[in-house]
Amino acid sequence: MVMGLCLLVYSLGQRALRQSLKRGSQTIQNQLGKATSTPTLDWVFQCFMSIHLLTFRFFETDFQPQ
């Protein structure tokens, strides 16, 4: 039951990604470096895997790191 739900969510996400690329007439590079408008969601997740974002917000204005 849970596996079926996971596959449904994955499939819907992949479908939305492909429709968005098609609607904007855009492509992304696949694993071989060729342009494709039908990437897998797994490949897109792997592309974002190396991006790390670290945000610090200090609410105290007198804080000075040492």
C-alpha positions as CSV (number, residue, x, y, z in Angstrom):
1,M,0.0,0.0,0.0
2,V,2.7,2.5,1.0
3,M,4.9,1.5,-1.9
4,G,2.0,2.0,-4.3
5,L,1.5,5.5,-2.9
6,C,5.2,6.3,-3.2
7,L,5.2,5.2,-6.8
8,L,2.2,7.3,-7.5
9,V,3.8,10.4,-6.0
10,Y,7.0,9.8,-8.0
11,S,5.1,9.3,-11.2
12,L,3.0,12.5,-10.7
13,G,6.2,14.5,-10.0
14,Q,7.9,13.1,-13.1
15,R,4.8,13.9,-15.2
16,A,4.7,17.5,-13.9
17,L,8.4,18.0,-14.6
18,R,8.1,16.7,-18.2
19,Q,4.9,18.8,-18.9
20,S,6.7,21.9,-17.5
21,L,9.7,21.3,-19.8
22,K,7.4,20.7,-22.8
23,R,5.3,23.8,-22.0
24,G,8.4,26.0,-21.9
25,S,10.0,24.3,-24.9
26,Q,13.1,23.6,-22.7
27,T,15.4,20.7,-22.2
28,I,18.0,19.6,-19.7
29,Q,21.1,17.5,-20.2
30,N,20.9,13.8,-19.6
31,Q,23.7,11.5,-18.2
32,L,25.4,11.5,-21.7
33,G,25.3,15.3,-22.0
34,K,22.6,15.3,-24.7
35,A,19.5,17.6,-24.4
36,T,16.3,15.8,-23.4
37,S,12.8,17.0,-22.7
38,T,11.9,13.7,-20.9
39,P,14.3,13.3,-18.0
40,T,13.6,11.0,-15.1
41,L,12.8,12.5,-11.8
42,D,15.7,10.5,-10.3
43,W,18.1,12.2,-12.7
44,V,16.9,15.6,-11.7
45,F,17.2,14.8,-8.0
46,Q,20.8,13.7,-8.7
47,C,21.6,17.0,-10.4
48,F,20.5,18.9,-7.3
49,M,22.3,16.5,-4.9
50,S,25.5,18.5,-5.0
51,I,23.9,21.8,-4.1
52,H,24.1,22.7,-0.5
53,L,22.6,25.8,1.0
54,L,23.5,27.1,4.5
55,T,21.7,30.2,5.7
56,F,22.4,31.9,9.0
57,R,20.1,34.6,10.3
58,F,21.2,36.5,13.4
59,F,18.6,38.5,15.1
60,E,21.0,40.1,17.5
61,T,22.8,42.9,15.9
62,D,25.7,42.9,18.4
63,F,26.8,39.3,17.8
64,Q,30.4,39.1,16.5
65,P,31.8,35.7,15.5
66,Q,35.3,35.1,16.8
